[in-house]
Amino acid sequence: MLTVEKIGGTSMSRFGEVIDNLIIGHRKPDEIYGRIFVVSAYGGVTNELLEHKKTGKPGIYSLFAEGKDYQPALEKLLVDLKAINRGFAGAGLDVGAADAFIEDRIRRTADYLGSMAHLLSSGYAERVSILWSAREMLASIGEAHAAWNSVAMLRGRGVHALYVDLGGFDDAEYITIDERVKKAMAGIDCAKAMPILTGYTKGSEGIMREFDRGYSEITFSKVAVHVKADEAVIHKEFHLSSADPAIVGTDKSVIVGNTNYDVADQLADVGMEAIHPRASKPLEMAGIHLRLKNAFDPGHPGTLITREYICPDSRVEIITGSHKVKVVEIHDPSMVGAVGFDQDVMDIFRRHKVSYILKATNANSISHVVWAKDVSDAFLSELQGKYPVIAVREVAMVCAIGSNIAKPGVLAAAAQALAQSGTNILCVSQSLRQTNMQFVIERPDYEKAIRALNEALCA
């Protein structure tokens, strides 16, 4: 059996335990191989390299793009990466060799950035292209650091690990992502060696331009499809559960166990990514099963996601949602009976790169739930200039999701649970396929609503 397995950044920061839990553990020597690992950067490193994913705090790339002094941030990054190296001394890492590797990478990166900055200042080069190149190059550093260290530690434990830098830092080949994956994997006998691949892959199309911060899962997916893996596995620091244990409590949160790719897409749409949606599609189309596991609970099989699975019992599998959304409602008396009215609305959404998560309509109004960060003044100004009434409200959204919830009473039970918890429903949406019931509620009621739905439908 050949598996391709991805290790997330938080788990990578505990790589010594990862070796003991899931890479070697209690396996016999002949059971260690037959696995390809794709690794993320250590937790927080990509935030330093680019920008903080949640807060937007500028990283090295942001400072460079804004023409600010990025060099102190680059120097701080090197200090932080070497501190990470020291933290793995007890796990068998040769800290001196690891420091030498990352010092060389940072030094050469600084040289490249300096050349890019000079070129930008000349006014002769296309700014956007150079900035994307800088972003791609910086993104590659975190995964290269983590992969190199991982190989060094595994070799120290007697594992024949191979460092595979898909970042292409040391070559000038202008090839696609797929071509680079194919070339890198050529000639590797996974029955006798364990390839450790960087989550970042350099390609002519630009993996950051296409997928931005979801790039490591794209690499993982492409590798799995290329080698025709029997199973793709993502190791996180938690199980995929019926609801967030931090909200409902570990005793009320149930491990999902089995679900399908449709459910995974529903989760991604509301920001709870089991896997990046553009990474899951190739796996689904290739018929490769995806398993989500807790890296620190190696004895548990985790949750298996397949194309065909339908829960044998009609039940809600996952309660999730977000409190980082807004509802944008357009009210126009002239829309009733007007064919194609919302096409003009969508043109405005597209121009401002705003994607909606939920859409509810009646004769004179259309309500869209969108990510709060996407609602700009320019977006609202264009809507207000075209339609009579635009209402914007900070809200939350909770969802009841499952592969088999199309039965009488589920929607009623969800609405009743919310009502009994004192939660008012502002908007509701459910498509004909009935895999996701979405409720828009007041933002302060978010956690209360999650607990109510989980207890009524999942626990």
PyMOL commands that set and color helices and strands:
alter all, ss='L'
color gray80, all
select helices_A, chain A and resi 9-12+15-23+29-31+45-49+60-65+71-87+89-91+95-122+127-156+177-185+207-227+245-248+261-269+277-286+333-335+341-351+372-374+377-386+410-420+443-457
alter helices_A, ss='H'
color red, helices_A
select strands_A, chain A and resi 3-7+35-39+161-164+194-198+231-236+258-260+289-294+303-306+318-331+356-361+365-371+389-401+425-429+436-442
alter strands_A, ss='S'
color yellow, strands_A
deselect
rebuild
show_as cartoon
